[in-house]
Amino acid sequence: MKTSLCLVLVFGLLLGASQSVGTRELQETDAVKQKVSDLGVSLVADKRKYKRDDRIKLEAKLVNNDPVKDIFVYGTLQFGLRASFMLFRRDAKGKEVPTRFIDTGSELPPTFEDTGAFVKLRPFHSLGTSYRSSIYMLHMERPGRYSMWVEYSCPISIADVSVSPFWGSEKGTIKSNVVIIEVLH
């Protein structure tokens, strides 16, 4: 009995180790080669299937993945070329979906002394915003599957703020999870 219990424990340890190696390989072979960071981005759609004339609601969130440290982030989250979030779409063949409308969300950066423009994310807390559009405006009215994700990049440099630790533009871009939706006939 003791021998079989020991074998089960050893097998469980080996299985757990191989799964963590597999997870690490997936992270390393990601197309973006993104390293795991303290700040993460998640994207959620309000449903998985849409009609051609439906509206879509997306929720994009910044998440503090660090179990101990607080992180300050710029509190204004917008979608657009000069904003924090950029939305990307691909069709079922992996081809980029052109847009009918380009979001240009932007805002004047806060002054150095303006600490009210920043949000402290405690460990495992999040800050998010909604994005609403129509399937037509996103140019996804053809029936089929589409993949979407957002990329976050802070529009403000660490040197331009007085709060710390701040997740600034020097930290680069973070890609969210990929959301798959289907547009029906």
ABEGO torsion letter per residue (X at the ends): XAAAAAAAAAAAAAAAAAAAAAAAAAAAABAAGBBBBABBBBBBBABABBBAABBBBBBBBBBBABAABBBBBBABBBBEAABABBBBBBBAAGBBBBBABBBABBBBBBBAABAAABBBBBBGBBBBBBBBBBAAAAGAABBEBBBBBBBBBBABBAAABABOBBBBAAAEBBBBBBBBBBBBX
